[in-house]
Amino acid sequence: MMMNTSKSQFKINSGTVIKGKWHNKQYTIIKELGYGANGTVFLADSRIGKVALKLSNNSVSITSEVNVLKSFAKVQGYSLGPSLIDVDDWVTNRGTISFYVMEYINGPDLLTFIQHKEGSWVDVLMIQLLKDLQNLHENNWIFGDLKPENLIITGPPTKIRCIDVGGTTITGRAIKEFTEFFDRGYWGLGTRKAEPSYDLFAVAMIMLNLYYPKRFNKTVGGLKQLQTMIRQKQGLVRYEGILQKALTGKYQSAKEMRLDFLKLTSGDSTKPNRSTVTAGANRNSSRQVRGQTTQSTKTRSNMAKKKKKAGWVESFLIIILISICYILYIYGQLT
């Protein structure tokens, strides 16, 4: 993470009571959950149960993250990040400290979860993640600091959630927080401008991280090294077309990448295209245009039917995938 700290800003003992200056709500610290450049997150007990409480000396950072969580609450159908519960100040003998309280998302992180599951769970979770990212992107937000440590698996029903929104950035601005391994700028494959393709690059690197749990160091960098790493793992070769498009910024939206995942899981033998227009396509282009002109009316009349059918097929495939994985989960619990 950019500008990370080597140690936590706050050392608070278990049992310490934090009382808000303005709302008078009390939170009893249970333990520290983690820390970063902009503060420390604690597990705390409250009147509504366990919550995650973030303390920071940087009130501007707190305000920014709170605004992100408030924006998330307005995104219909979005559930990747935690919900906001409270915002206040804590008055201590060392001064006033800003904090906010959010939903406590409990469960294993993505890497831990996948280690004990069948490979089909990768497809299910990536499809879920891309759907949530599409909703986020449509509302002019880019997640920024996507990585497995921030992705928690809850359930049943199984759901992928995120515990850190510190890197979330408005579309068009510079990414404010990142982790090098998942950052396209680090690999020399793009800028740090907040746009959908930045998050989709990170999704591709998350896929690599699932098959390289300890990650790997940059040597030559660029696409060549990442292609080599993909081809060294049999499980990743299956996704090579999708990963290459994401790594090179060919996807315009998370929806496009998600549809390619759905095609792959449905057994569609048509792999995502990795190239641009071929010479053969150029030679045949004039004949194609003439054919398209005579068939244009018929094509338009069929497009609506195909689109409707595709929507039903997509929903059906997701239901089947989730059902299979849930049955495997129950079976694992019983055995």
Secondary structure, 3 states (H helix, E strand, C coil): CCCCCCCCCCCCCCCCEEECCCCCCEEEEEEEEEEECCEEEEEEEECCEEEEEEEECCHHHHHHHHHHHHHHHCCCCCCCCCCEEEEEEEEECCEEEEEEEEECCCCCEHHHHHHCCCCHHHHHHHHHHHHHHHHHHHCCEECCCCCHHHEEEECCCCEEEECCCCCCEECCCECCCCCHHHCCCCCCCCCCECCHHHHHHHHHHHHHHHHCCCCCCCCCCHHHHHHHHHHCCHHHHCCHHHHHHHHCCCCCCHHHHHHHHHHHHCCCCCCCCCCCCCHHHHHHHHHHHHHHHHHHHHHHHHHHHHHHHHHHHHHHHHHHHHHHHHHHHHHHHHC
